Amino acid sequence: MPMEQRQLPKARTRGLGTGSPGLESASPALDIEGLELDRDYEPVPTTPLPEIAASVEAAGEEVVTVRGEIDEERIAELEARDDVVAVWRDTPVEPFGGP
């Protein structure tokens, strides 16, 4: 049985920047079969990669990072979408180093 993994997809979308009502106004870019979005995690506007910045601007889009869970077997499918820029595993952030 596939394990669900918490991921941080970075997606191209319209109208989800700072001050937006949140995921309820999400564009179809975030309506991905098998991706269960964390409704408590507000989309975070993100600077697009240089190689897509011009096309994002020309399309009137923005890049946002969201958090959700998806079956491990479906991550490659998610990454292959044109409206998904990148997918990162949501790993715990912990301090490092000694006292």
C-alpha positions as CSV (number, residue, x, y, z in Angstrom):
1,M,0.0,0.0,0.0
2,P,1.5,3.4,-1.0
3,M,2.4,5.7,1.8
4,E,1.2,9.3,1.8
5,Q,3.9,11.8,2.1
6,R,3.7,15.4,3.1
7,Q,5.0,17.6,0.2
8,L,5.5,21.2,-0.6
9,P,4.4,21.6,-4.2
10,K,5.3,24.9,-5.9
11,A,2.6,25.7,-8.5
12,R,1.8,28.3,-11.1
13,T,-1.6,29.9,-10.3
14,R,-3.6,33.1,-10.5
15,G,-4.8,35.2,-7.6
16,L,-3.4,33.4,-4.6
17,G,-0.8,35.9,-3.3
18,T,-0.6,37.7,0.0
19,G,-3.9,39.0,1.2
20,S,-5.9,36.5,-0.8
21,P,-8.7,34.5,0.9
22,G,-6.5,31.4,0.8
23,L,-7.0,28.0,-0.8
24,E,-10.8,28.5,-1.2
25,S,-10.0,30.7,-4.2
26,A,-7.4,28.4,-5.6
27,S,-7.1,28.1,-9.3
28,P,-7.4,24.7,-11.1
29,A,-3.6,24.5,-10.8
30,L,-4.1,23.3,-7.3
31,D,-7.0,21.0,-8.0
32,I,-4.8,17.9,-8.5
33,E,-6.3,14.4,-8.1
34,G,-4.7,12.6,-5.2
35,L,-3.3,15.8,-3.6
36,E,-4.9,16.5,-0.3
37,L,-4.1,20.2,0.4
38,D,-3.5,21.3,4.0
39,R,-6.2,24.0,4.4
40,D,-4.5,25.4,7.5
41,Y,-1.3,26.3,5.5
42,E,-1.7,29.5,3.6
43,P,-0.2,29.6,0.1
44,V,3.3,31.3,0.2
45,P,4.1,33.5,-2.8
46,T,7.5,32.5,-4.2
47,T,9.9,34.0,-6.7
48,P,9.7,32.1,-9.9
49,L,12.8,30.4,-11.2
50,P,14.7,32.7,-13.7
51,E,13.9,30.3,-16.6
52,I,10.1,30.6,-16.2
53,A,9.8,34.2,-14.8
54,A,9.0,35.8,-18.1
55,S,6.3,33.3,-19.0
56,V,4.8,33.5,-15.5
57,E,4.6,37.3,-15.8
58,A,3.2,37.2,-19.4
59,A,0.5,34.8,-18.3
60,G,-0.5,37.0,-15.3
61,E,0.3,34.2,-13.0
62,E,2.3,33.9,-9.8
63,V,4.2,31.0,-8.2
64,V,3.0,29.8,-4.7
65,T,4.1,27.1,-2.4
66,V,1.4,25.0,-0.7
67,R,1.5,22.0,1.6
68,G,-0.3,18.8,1.1
69,E,-0.2,15.0,1.1
70,I,0.0,12.7,-1.9
71,D,0.7,9.0,-2.3
72,E,4.5,8.4,-2.8
73,E,3.8,6.7,-6.1
74,R,2.1,9.8,-7.5
75,I,4.9,12.3,-6.8
76,A,6.4,11.9,-10.3
77,E,3.0,12.5,-11.8
78,L,2.6,15.7,-9.8
79,E,6.1,16.9,-10.8
80,A,5.3,16.2,-14.5
81,R,2.4,18.7,-14.6
82,D,3.0,22.0,-16.5
83,D,1.5,24.0,-13.7
84,V,3.8,22.5,-11.0
85,V,7.2,24.1,-10.8
86,A,8.7,21.8,-8.2
87,V,7.8,19.4,-5.4
88,W,9.8,19.1,-2.1
89,R,9.3,16.8,0.8
90,D,8.1,18.7,3.8
91,T,10.8,17.7,6.3
92,P,10.9,18.9,9.9
93,V,13.0,21.9,10.5
94,E,15.3,21.4,13.5
95,P,18.3,23.2,15.0
96,F,21.7,21.7,14.3
97,G,25.1,22.0,15.9
98,G,26.2,21.6,19.4
99,P,25.6,23.7,22.6
